[in-house]
């Protein structure tokens, strides 16, 4: 075996989905039924997810970006409106505002959580602000109550981008339950995955009903009702809609994954506790931790490389890579991306966003990570910090 082959075999990924025989059997059952597109399994997944997240309505869609798009559409956001979003987020958060013709206005985040707050949102509000998007970044719950206290008197819709948030809690309840409308992701990097896929949740029944129509071209009769009828009723297209549907195969996987969610979060929090115990005393590192008001699922576990650490963030990433460990740079700053160069996206100070983008990295956390693998990650970081290797 060559050195390169050995390194490939021993590589530690930053994330791996937790999938097993149960998911394969669930998909096989759907295939055998003959109904593989959006149908009864999607409806079951929506009901189960709404119950688990303590929200009234759930609408399954093709991914979280389409859920964000529909959230803005049903909330009535459009041209000439401003939507305040964190720059410290995957670019889809800002893009969704552009999809409806609104202007994304960037807000800064708090250093301890990487999330926007009532304070940072207030600094970015404009007279044209009609909505804000609050992100549970990396699964870290956002402090929603002060945001509602800021936005509700102003008539500003609060949308929660909980792409990473399934299994996180805020003041004893699932994240997303307190927003006007919430978007979720089931991408393979998320704890609950359907391969691709997403969900919109809301307590507003009218918004949920419209989102269900919009996800299938705004048809007046759902695909489920048409296919269930021997003589399908004639349909009308009530407005310009989209093809944002989830398949029954994906939903079957989602139902199994939803049953795994508690165990998956418990395991991830055990791994993060191990990182804190071993790295919490290493000078020059600041590790993400639960805020006082909630508990993270640690979909992503990040640390900040401070100036007094012997290596910079890029050097530490290179050191980990040499040891066969695939860590990742922290969250992007969307305002630095070429897509937003030269665009008017507000004038809020984004210094914390830039600091975190330049100095954070994400460590491996996934259900199958072994104690030996985690020890390799810890040892590599501690040696980079100046501790002598014990072999």
C-alpha positions as CSV (number, residue, x, y, z in Angstrom):
1,X,0.0,0.0,0.0
2,X,1.4,3.4,-1.0
3,X,1.6,6.3,1.4
4,X,-1.1,8.1,-0.6
5,X,-3.4,5.1,-0.4
6,X,-2.9,4.8,3.3
7,X,-3.7,8.5,3.8
8,X,-6.8,8.2,1.7
9,X,-8.0,5.2,3.7
10,X,-7.3,7.0,7.0
11,X,-8.8,10.3,6.0
12,X,-11.2,11.9,8.6
13,X,-14.0,13.8,6.9
14,X,-15.5,16.9,8.3
15,X,-19.0,15.4,8.0
16,X,-20.7,12.2,7.0
17,X,-24.4,11.5,6.8
18,X,-25.8,8.8,9.1
19,X,-27.7,6.5,6.8
20,X,-28.4,2.8,7.1
21,X,-30.5,-0.2,6.2
22,X,-33.7,1.4,7.4
23,X,-33.5,4.2,4.9
24,X,-32.8,1.7,2.1
25,X,-35.7,-0.4,3.1
26,X,-38.0,2.7,3.2
27,X,-37.0,3.7,-0.3
28,X,-37.5,0.2,-1.6
29,X,-41.0,0.1,-0.2
30,X,-41.8,3.4,-2.0
31,X,-40.5,2.0,-5.3
32,X,-42.6,-1.1,-4.9
33,X,-45.7,1.0,-4.3
34,X,-45.3,2.6,-7.7
35,X,-45.7,6.1,-6.4
36,X,-42.3,7.7,-6.3
37,X,-43.1,11.4,-6.9
38,X,-44.7,13.7,-4.4
39,X,-47.5,11.8,-2.7
40,X,-48.6,10.0,0.6
41,X,-45.0,9.7,2.1
42,X,-44.5,13.5,1.6
43,X,-47.8,14.1,3.5
44,X,-46.7,11.8,6.3
45,X,-43.3,13.5,6.5
46,X,-44.9,16.9,6.6
47,X,-47.2,15.9,9.5
48,X,-44.4,14.2,11.5
49,X,-42.0,17.1,11.0
50,X,-44.6,19.7,12.0
51,X,-45.3,17.8,15.2
52,X,-41.6,17.3,16.0
53,X,-40.9,21.0,15.5
54,X,-44.0,22.2,17.3
55,X,-45.2,24.2,14.4
56,X,-48.7,24.2,12.9
57,X,-48.0,23.5,9.2
58,X,-45.1,22.0,7.2
59,X,-44.7,22.1,3.5
60,X,-42.1,19.9,1.9
61,X,-40.0,21.3,-0.9
62,X,-37.0,20.6,-3.0
63,X,-34.4,22.3,-0.8
64,X,-33.9,25.1,1.7
65,X,-33.3,27.7,-0.9
66,X,-36.7,27.1,-2.4
67,X,-38.2,27.2,1.1
68,X,-36.7,30.6,1.7
69,X,-38.0,31.8,-1.7
70,X,-41.5,30.6,-0.9
71,X,-41.3,32.1,2.6
72,X,-40.7,35.5,1.1
73,X,-43.4,35.0,-1.5
74,X,-46.1,34.0,0.9
75,X,-45.1,36.9,3.2
76,X,-45.8,39.3,0.4
77,X,-42.2,40.5,0.0
78,X,-41.3,41.9,-3.4
79,X,-39.7,44.8,-5.4
80,X,-39.0,48.0,-3.5
81,X,-38.8,46.0,-0.2
82,X,-35.7,45.5,1.9
83,X,-34.9,42.2,3.6
84,X,-32.2,42.4,6.3
85,X,-30.0,39.2,6.3
86,X,-26.7,38.2,7.9
87,X,-23.7,38.4,5.5
88,X,-22.2,35.6,7.7
89,X,-24.3,32.8,6.1
90,X,-24.4,30.6,3.0
91,X,-25.1,32.9,0.1
92,X,-28.6,31.4,-0.5
93,X,-29.9,33.4,2.5
94,X,-29.2,36.7,0.6
95,X,-30.0,35.3,-2.8
96,X,-33.6,34.5,-1.7
97,X,-34.3,38.2,-1.2
98,X,-33.1,38.9,-4.7
99,X,-35.3,36.1,-6.2
100,X,-38.4,38.1,-5.2
101,X,-37.0,41.4,-6.4
102,X,-36.2,42.7,-2.9
103,X,-32.9,44.3,-1.8
104,X,-30.8,42.2,0.6
105,X,-29.4,44.4,3.3
106,X,-26.5,42.9,5.3
107,X,-26.3,42.9,9.1
108,X,-23.4,41.9,11.3
109,X,-23.5,39.0,13.8
110,X,-22.5,38.5,17.4
111,X,-19.1,37.1,17.9
112,X,-20.1,34.4,20.5
113,X,-22.8,32.8,18.4
114,X,-22.2,33.9,14.8
115,X,-25.9,34.9,14.6
116,X,-27.6,38.2,14.0
117,X,-29.3,39.7,17.1
118,X,-31.8,42.4,17.8
119,X,-28.8,44.8,18.2
120,X,-27.2,44.0,14.9
121,X,-30.5,43.9,13.0
122,X,-31.5,47.3,14.4
123,X,-28.3,48.8,13.0
124,X,-29.2,47.6,9.5
125,X,-33.0,48.4,9.4
126,X,-34.1,50.8,6.8
127,X,-37.5,52.6,6.2
128,X,-38.1,50.0,3.5
129,X,-37.4,46.9,5.6
130,X,-40.4,44.5,5.4
131,X,-38.7,41.3,6.6
132,X,-35.6,40.0,8.4
133,X,-34.0,36.6,8.0
134,X,-32.5,35.2,11.2
135,X,-30.1,32.2,10.7
136,X,-29.4,29.5,13.2
137,X,-25.9,29.3,12.0
138,X,-24.3,25.9,12.2
139,X,-27.2,24.8,14.4
140,X,-26.5,27.6,17.0
141,X,-29.9,28.9,18.1
142,X,-30.6,32.5,17.4
143,X,-32.0,34.7,20.2
144,X,-35.4,35.1,18.7
145,X,-37.5,36.8,21.4
146,X,-35.6,40.2,21.3
147,X,-35.8,40.0,17.5
148,X,-39.6,39.7,17.7
149,X,-39.7,42.6,20.2
150,X,-37.8,44.7,17.7
151,X,-39.7,43.7,14.6
152,X,-43.3,43.0,15.6
153,X,-44.2,46.7,16.4
154,X,-42.7,47.7,13.1
155,X,-44.7,45.1,11.1
156,X,-41.6,43.4,9.9
157,X,-41.9,39.7,9.1
158,X,-39.5,37.4,11.0
159,X,-38.2,34.5,8.8
160,X,-35.9,31.9,10.4
161,X,-33.4,30.2,8.2
162,X,-33.0,27.0,10.2
163,X,-31.2,25.1,7.4
164,X,-28.8,23.7,10.0
165,X,-31.2,23.8,13.0
166,X,-33.1,20.5,13.2
167,X,-32.6,19.2,16.8
168,X,-31.5,22.5,18.3
169,X,-33.6,24.2,21.0
170,X,-34.4,27.7,22.0
171,X,-35.8,28.3,25.5
172,X,-36.9,24.7,25.7
173,X,-38.6,24.5,22.4
174,X,-37.4,23.5,18.9
175,X,-35.8,26.3,17.0
176,X,-38.0,27.8,14.3
177,X,-41.2,27.5,16.4
178,X,-41.3,31.2,17.2
179,X,-40.8,32.7,13.8
180,X,-43.5,33.8,11.3
181,X,-42.2,31.3,8.9
182,X,-39.1,29.0,8.9
183,X,-37.0,27.3,6.2
184,X,-35.2,24.0,6.7
185,X,-32.6,22.0,4.8
186,X,-32.1,18.3,4.4
187,X,-28.9,18.4,2.4
188,X,-26.4,15.6,3.1
189,X,-24.3,17.9,5.3
190,X,-27.3,18.4,7.6
191,X,-28.1,16.1,10.5
192,X,-31.4,15.2,9.1
193,X,-31.0,14.4,5.4
194,X,-33.1,13.3,2.5
195,X,-30.2,13.7,0.0
196,X,-31.6,17.0,-1.1
197,X,-34.9,18.5,0.1
198,X,-36.2,21.1,2.4
199,X,-39.3,22.2,4.4
200,X,-41.2,25.4,5.1
201,X,-43.0,25.6,8.4
202,X,-45.5,28.2,9.7
203,X,-48.5,28.6,11.9
204,X,-50.2,30.7,9.2
205,X,-52.6,28.3,7.4
206,X,-53.1,30.7,4.5
207,X,-49.4,31.0,3.9
208,X,-49.0,27.2,4.1
209,X,-51.8,26.6,1.6
210,X,-50.3,29.1,-0.8
211,X,-46.9,27.6,-0.5
212,X,-48.3,24.1,-1.3
213,X,-49.8,25.5,-4.5
214,X,-46.7,27.5,-5.5
215,X,-44.4,24.5,-5.1
216,X,-46.3,22.7,-7.9
217,X,-46.8,25.4,-10.4
218,X,-49.7,27.0,-8.5
219,X,-52.1,24.4,-9.6
220,X,-55.6,24.5,-8.2
221,X,-55.7,20.7,-7.7
222,X,-52.7,19.0,-6.1
223,X,-50.8,16.2,-7.8
224,X,-51.9,13.9,-5.0
225,X,-55.6,14.6,-5.6
226,X,-55.2,14.3,-9.4
227,X,-53.5,10.9,-9.3
228,X,-55.8,9.6,-6.7
229,X,-58.8,10.2,-8.9
230,X,-60.0,7.8,-11.7
231,X,-61.3,10.9,-13.6
232,X,-59.0,13.7,-12.6
233,X,-60.6,17.1,-12.1
234,X,-59.5,19.9,-14.4
235,X,-56.9,22.1,-12.9
236,X,-56.2,25.8,-13.2
237,X,-53.0,27.7,-12.7
238,X,-53.8,30.5,-10.3
239,X,-50.6,32.5,-10.5
240,X,-47.0,32.0,-11.7
241,X,-45.7,29.1,-9.6
242,X,-42.7,26.8,-9.4
243,X,-41.6,23.2,-9.5
244,X,-40.3,22.9,-5.9
245,X,-41.6,19.4,-5.0
246,X,-40.1,16.7,-2.8
247,X,-40.4,13.1,-3.9
248,X,-41.9,10.2,-1.9
249,X,-38.5,8.5,-2.0
250,X,-36.9,11.5,-0.3
251,X,-39.8,11.7,2.3
252,X,-39.4,8.0,3.1
253,X,-35.8,8.6,4.0
254,X,-36.8,11.7,6.0
255,X,-39.2,9.8,8.1
256,X,-36.5,7.4,9.1
257,X,-34.0,10.2,9.7
258,X,-36.5,12.1,11.9
259,X,-36.7,9.0,14.2
260,X,-32.9,9.1,14.4
261,X,-32.7,12.8,15.1
262,X,-32.5,12.7,18.9
263,X,-29.8,10.0,18.9
264,X,-27.8,11.9,16.2
265,X,-27.9,15.2,18.2
266,X,-27.0,13.4,21.5
267,X,-23.9,11.8,19.8
268,X,-22.8,15.1,18.3
269,X,-23.0,16.9,21.6
270,X,-20.9,14.1,23.2
271,X,-18.2,14.7,20.5
272,X,-18.3,18.4,21.0
273,X,-18.0,17.9,24.8
274,X,-14.9,15.9,24.1
275,X,-13.4,18.7,22.0
276,X,-14.1,21.2,24.8
277,X,-12.5,19.0,27.4
278,X,-9.4,18.5,25.4
279,X,-9.0,21.9,23.6
280,X,-10.7,24.3,26.0
281,X,-7.4,25.1,27.7
282,X,-5.4,25.5,24.6
283,X,-4.3,29.2,24.3
284,X,-5.3,31.1,21.2
285,X,-8.4,29.1,20.5
286,X,-12.0,30.1,21.1
287,X,-14.5,27.2,20.8
288,X,-18.2,27.6,20.0
289,X,-20.5,26.7,22.9
290,X,-24.2,26.8,23.8
291,X,-25.7,30.2,24.5
292,X,-27.5,30.6,27.9
293,X,-30.9,30.6,26.2
294,X,-30.6,27.4,24.2
295,X,-28.8,24.2,23.0
296,X,-27.1,23.7,19.7
297,X,-27.3,20.5,17.7
298,X,-23.7,21.3,16.6
299,X,-24.4,20.6,12.9
300,X,-21.1,22.5,12.5
301,X,-18.7,22.9,15.4
302,X,-16.3,25.8,14.8
303,X,-13.4,27.3,16.6
304,X,-11.8,30.7,16.2
305,X,-8.0,30.9,15.8
306,X,-6.9,34.0,17.8
307,X,-3.8,36.1,17.2
308,X,-1.8,34.4,20.0
309,X,-2.2,30.9,18.5
310,X,1.2,29.8,16.9
311,X,-0.5,29.2,13.5
312,X,-3.0,31.3,11.5
313,X,-6.2,29.7,10.4
314,X,-4.9,28.8,7.0
315,X,-1.8,27.2,8.4
316,X,-3.8,25.2,10.9
317,X,-6.0,23.9,8.1
318,X,-2.9,22.9,6.2
319,X,-1.5,21.1,9.3
320,X,-4.7,19.2,9.8
321,X,-4.8,18.3,6.1
322,X,-1.3,16.9,6.3
323,X,-2.5,14.7,9.1
324,X,-5.3,13.4,7.0
325,X,-8.0,15.5,8.7
326,X,-10.5,17.4,6.5
327,X,-11.5,20.5,8.4
328,X,-13.2,23.4,6.6
329,X,-13.0,27.2,6.7
330,X,-15.8,28.8,8.6
331,X,-18.9,30.5,7.2
332,X,-18.5,32.8,4.2
333,X,-19.1,36.5,4.2
334,X,-21.7,36.9,1.5
335,X,-21.0,40.6,1.0
336,X,-17.4,39.7,-0.1
337,X,-18.7,37.4,-2.9
338,X,-18.5,38.6,-6.5
339,X,-22.2,38.3,-6.9
340,X,-22.7,41.2,-4.5
341,X,-19.7,43.4,-5.6
342,X,-20.9,46.9,-6.5
343,X,-24.5,46.3,-5.2
344,X,-26.1,48.5,-2.6
345,X,-26.6,46.1,0.3
346,X,-26.7,48.7,3.1
347,X,-24.1,50.3,5.2
348,X,-24.0,48.4,8.5
349,X,-20.6,47.7,10.0
350,X,-19.7,44.1,9.3
351,X,-16.4,43.8,11.2
352,X,-17.4,40.8,13.3
353,X,-18.5,39.0,10.2
354,X,-15.2,39.6,8.5
355,X,-13.2,38.6,11.6
356,X,-15.1,35.3,11.9
357,X,-14.9,34.6,8.2
358,X,-11.1,35.1,8.3
359,X,-10.4,33.2,11.5
360,X,-12.8,30.3,12.1
361,X,-12.7,26.7,11.0
362,X,-15.1,23.8,11.3
363,X,-13.9,20.5,12.9
364,X,-15.1,17.0,12.1
365,X,-18.3,16.1,13.9
366,X,-20.5,13.2,12.7
367,X,-22.2,10.2,14.3
368,X,-19.7,7.6,13.1
369,X,-16.6,9.5,14.3
370,X,-14.7,7.1,16.5
371,X,-12.8,8.0,19.8
372,X,-9.6,7.2,18.0
373,X,-10.4,9.5,15.1
374,X,-11.4,12.3,17.4
375,X,-8.1,11.8,19.4
376,X,-6.2,12.3,16.1
377,X,-8.0,15.6,15.5
378,X,-7.3,16.8,19.0
379,X,-3.6,15.7,18.9
380,X,-3.0,17.4,15.6
381,X,-4.4,20.7,17.0
382,X,-2.6,20.5,20.3
383,X,0.7,19.8,18.6
384,X,0.1,22.8,16.3
385,X,-0.5,24.8,19.4
386,X,3.0,23.9,20.7
387,X,2.5,20.7,22.7
388,X,5.1,18.0,22.0
389,X,3.8,15.0,20.2
390,X,3.8,11.8,22.2
391,X,3.9,9.7,19.1
